[in-house]
Amino acid sequence: MFRIKMCGKKKISKRAKVIAAFVIAGMLLLGYTFVEPYLLKVTEYEIYDSSIPEEFDGYKVLFVADIHHGPYFSYERVEKLRDRMNEMDADLILLGGDYVHRGPLYVPEFFSAISGLTAADGVMGVLGNHDHWDGEQATREGFESAGFTIVENSITAIERDRAIIDITGVGDLDMGTQDPMVNPEIYTIMVSHNPDYVAEIQGNKPDLMLAGHTHAGQVTFFGLWAPLIPSKYGNKFRYGEIDYNDINLIVTSGVGTITPPVRFFARPEIVRITLRSGSGD
């Protein structure tokens, strides 16, 4: 007499389950890094300073940097960025450099797409290292054709009922020149592509400095630390609002990416700053 032995399902070991869970989680996280570059956010800052004239209380400034139009940031995405910023109805728009990535052919395309970006007191900005690599002269011509103002090593005064704030900037720390112009009697906003310049400033200091360049690390350990930062100071000036040597520094995560086109806990952003007259106490 034959006996037939039924074989049950093999049990999956606990170790195999753990390994499978890690593999799935890893694949999901990897996939997310390609999604995050599209998750553009708006980051708000309120800046209180007794040297801000009362006439500028509530004044709104938009700041973006590192758009990197090119193979990973299309013409259409630049247009959408332009439209979104126009909808935010800012008093002033500041641009922090690195407008293209991967070649000079993208420079005229970028300025064609961004043309029409407007604010009550205009659009101003500086060049970044990629703009020098991919076409400095073409970038300067693009600013002019779009009606934007380059504020490197110069001062542009903005007036409200005879009260004034100054907008200034410097050339890229690695590729440009830095000859800052700051009147210590007037509240001054400075744009520098590279945040490392904050540690180089001598003499009169700006009240507020805006910078990009770091992409907030682009790929980080859950937003806490980044292994690769284009800064000799490591993560010190990686991202956010930083008080350094009596200068209020804001470093943006930027908008686009460089190779590889991924981000992890370093979401792209538009920075919106509201100036407030007074100490905020």
C-alpha positions in Angstrom: 0.0 0.0 0.0 1.4 3.3 -1.0 1.1 6.4 1.1 1.0 9.8 -0.6 2.7 12.6 1.4 1.3 16.0 0.7 3.9 18.8 0.7 2.8 22.0 2.2 3.9 25.5 1.2 7.5 26.2 2.2 7.7 28.8 4.9 9.6 31.9 4.0 12.3 32.6 6.6 12.3 35.7 8.7 15.7 36.6 7.2 14.3 36.4 3.7 11.4 38.6 4.6 13.7 41.3 6.1 15.9 41.2 3.0 12.8 41.5 0.7 11.5 44.4 2.8 14.9 46.2 2.5 15.0 45.6 -1.3 11.5 47.0 -1.8 12.2 50.0 0.4 15.4 50.7 -1.4 13.6 50.5 -4.8 10.9 52.9 -3.6 13.4 55.4 -2.2 15.4 55.2 -5.4 12.3 55.9 -7.4 11.4 58.8 -5.2 14.7 60.5 -5.9 13.5 60.9 -9.5 10.2 62.3 -8.4 11.4 64.9 -5.8 12.9 67.2 -8.4 9.4 68.0 -9.6 8.0 68.7 -6.1 8.6 72.5 -6.1 7.7 74.2 -2.8 7.5 77.7 -1.6 9.6 78.5 1.5 8.6 81.5 3.5 10.8 83.8 5.6 9.9 86.9 7.6 12.9 89.1 8.1 12.6 91.5 11.0 15.2 94.3 11.2 15.0 97.8 12.8 17.0 99.2 9.8 14.2 98.3 7.4 12.2 101.5 6.8 8.5 101.4 7.8 7.7 102.1 4.2 9.0 98.7 3.3 7.2 96.8 6.0 5.5 93.9 4.2 7.7 94.2 1.1 7.8 90.8 -0.7 10.9 89.4 -2.4 11.1 86.2 -4.4 14.4 84.5 -4.8 15.3 81.5 -7.0 18.6 80.1 -8.0 20.1 77.1 -9.9 17.3 76.6 -12.4 19.7 74.7 -14.7 17.6 74.6 -17.9 19.0 71.8 -20.0 18.4 68.1 -20.5 16.8 67.7 -17.1 14.8 70.9 -16.9 12.8 71.6 -20.0 11.7 74.8 -21.7 8.2 74.1 -20.6 9.2 73.8 -16.9 11.0 77.1 -17.1 7.7 78.6 -18.5 5.7 77.1 -15.7 8.2 78.4 -13.1 7.9 81.9 -14.6 4.1 81.7 -14.5 4.0 80.5 -11.0 6.3 83.3 -9.8 4.3 85.9 -11.7 1.1 84.6 -9.9 2.8 85.3 -6.5 2.7 89.1 -7.1 6.1 90.0 -5.7 7.5 93.5 -5.2 10.9 92.3 -6.4 12.4 89.1 -7.9 16.0 88.2 -7.4 17.9 85.5 -9.4 20.9 83.7 -7.9 22.7 82.3 -11.0 23.2 79.0 -12.7 20.5 79.3 -15.2 21.5 76.5 -17.6 23.3 73.1 -17.5 25.2 71.3 -20.2 26.0 73.8 -22.9 25.7 77.3 -24.4 22.8 76.4 -26.7 20.5 76.4 -23.6 21.3 80.0 -22.7 19.1 81.8 -25.3 16.4 79.1 -24.8 16.3 79.9 -21.1 15.9 83.6 -21.5 13.2 83.1 -24.2 11.3 80.9 -21.7 11.8 83.2 -18.6 11.1 86.4 -20.6 7.9 87.9 -19.2 8.9 87.3 -15.5 7.8 90.5 -13.8 7.7 92.2 -10.5 6.7 95.7 -9.4 10.3 96.8 -8.9 11.8 94.5 -11.5 13.9 91.4 -11.8 17.6 91.5 -10.8 20.3 88.9 -10.4 23.9 87.7 -10.7 25.7 85.0 -12.6 26.8 81.6 -11.3 29.7 79.3 -12.1 27.7 77.4 -14.7 26.8 80.7 -16.5 30.5 81.4 -16.9 31.2 77.9 -18.2 28.2 77.8 -20.6 28.3 81.4 -21.9 28.9 84.4 -19.8 28.4 86.9 -22.6 25.3 85.2 -23.8 23.9 85.2 -20.2 24.6 88.9 -19.9 22.9 89.6 -23.2 20.0 87.4 -22.1 19.5 89.6 -19.0 19.4 92.7 -21.2 17.0 91.2 -23.7 14.6 90.1 -20.9 14.7 93.5 -19.3 16.4 92.1 -16.1 19.2 93.9 -14.2 22.6 92.4 -13.3 23.5 93.7 -9.9 27.1 92.4 -9.6 29.4 94.9 -8.0 26.8 97.7 -8.2 23.9 99.2 -6.2 20.3 99.5 -7.3 18.3 101.7 -4.9 14.6 101.0 -4.5 12.5 103.8 -3.2 9.2 103.9 -1.3 8.0 107.4 -0.3 11.6 108.7 -0.1 12.7 105.7 2.0 15.3 103.5 0.4 16.7 99.9 0.5 19.6 98.9 -1.6 20.0 95.8 -3.8 23.6 94.7 -4.6 25.5 91.6 -5.6 28.8 90.1 -6.4 30.3 88.0 -9.2 30.6 84.3 -8.7 33.2 83.4 -6.0 35.2 81.1 -8.3 34.6 82.6 -11.8 33.7 86.2 -11.3 34.9 89.3 -9.4 33.8 90.5 -6.0 33.8 94.3 -5.4 30.9 94.7 -3.0 29.1 98.0 -2.7 27.4 98.4 0.7 26.2 101.7 2.3 26.1 101.0 6.0 23.4 103.6 6.4 20.9 101.8 4.2 19.3 98.4 4.6 21.1 96.3 2.0 20.2 92.9 0.3 23.1 91.2 -1.4 22.9 88.4 -3.9 25.9 86.0 -4.2 25.7 82.8 -6.1 28.1 81.0 -3.7 27.3 81.2 0.0 30.9 80.7 0.9 31.4 84.4 0.1 29.7 85.3 3.4 33.0 84.3 5.1 35.0 86.4 2.7 33.3 89.7 3.3 35.4 92.5 4.7 34.4 96.0 5.5 30.8 97.0 5.3 28.4 94.1 5.5 25.0 93.5 3.9 22.1 93.1 6.2 20.7 90.2 4.2 22.6 87.9 1.8 20.9 85.5 -0.5 22.8 82.6 -2.1 22.3 79.2 -3.9 24.9 76.9 -5.5 24.7 74.1 -3.0 21.3 72.6 -4.1 21.0 71.9 -0.3 23.2 68.9 -1.0 20.7 67.6 -3.7 21.0 64.1 -2.1 21.0 64.2 1.7 20.6 61.9 4.7 17.0 62.8 5.3 17.7 66.5 5.1 20.1 66.5 8.0 23.5 66.1 6.2 24.8 65.8 2.7 27.9 63.9 1.7 28.7 66.1 -1.3 28.6 69.9 -1.0 30.4 72.3 -3.4 31.7 74.3 -0.4 35.0 74.4 1.4 33.0 74.7 4.6 31.2 71.4 4.2 27.6 71.5 5.4 28.0 74.8 7.3 26.3 76.8 4.6 24.3 74.0 3.0 20.8 75.3 3.3 18.4 77.6 5.1 18.6 80.7 7.3 22.0 81.1 8.9 23.3 83.9 11.1 26.9 84.4 10.3 29.1 87.3 11.5 26.2 89.7 11.9 24.9 88.8 8.4 21.5 87.1 7.9 22.2 84.5 5.2 19.6 82.6 3.4 20.7 79.7 1.2 18.1 78.2 -1.2 18.0 74.6 -2.3 17.5 75.8 -5.9 15.1 74.8 -8.5 16.8 72.4 -11.0 19.5 69.7 -10.7 22.8 68.8 -12.2 23.8 65.2 -13.1 22.4 63.0 -11.8 18.9 64.5 -12.0 17.8 63.4 -8.6 17.1 64.9 -5.2 16.5 63.3 -1.8 15.2 65.4 1.1 16.4 68.5 -0.7 13.2 69.6 -2.4 13.4 72.4 -5.0 12.0 75.7 -3.9 10.9 79.3 -4.5 11.9 81.5 -1.6 9.5 84.2 -0.6 10.8 86.8 1.9 8.7 89.3 3.6 10.5 92.3 5.1 9.3 93.6 8.5 10.3 96.9 10.0 11.3 96.4 13.7 12.8 93.8 15.9 9.9 91.4 15.9 9.8 91.3 19.7 
